[in-house]
Amino acid sequence: MKKQPSTEQEVKQAIEVILSDKKSYPTSLNYAVNYCLAAQSMSGHELYVQLLYILNNISHWRHPEAKAVREVLKNFKA
């Protein structure tokens, strides 16, 4: 069974989860924070491309919701 594509609203909520993990900013979220901040004002294809950068920079991020956040970001289709 194939997953439904994520909506922009779901993506923005997932980005908020990343940004809320301030204790990980200096370590596993180093560059991802700036990409997330920029993504908050994007939509469509521009947001999709930004999510590729975010996903690449959260690969070492450990958080209770990290797996769910990654899934939402991966399932977004512009």
Secondary structure, 3 states (H helix, E strand, C coil): CCCCCECHHHHHHHHHHHHHCHHHCCCCCCCHHHHHHHHCCCCHHHHHHHHHHHHHHCCCCCCCCHHHHHHHHHCECC
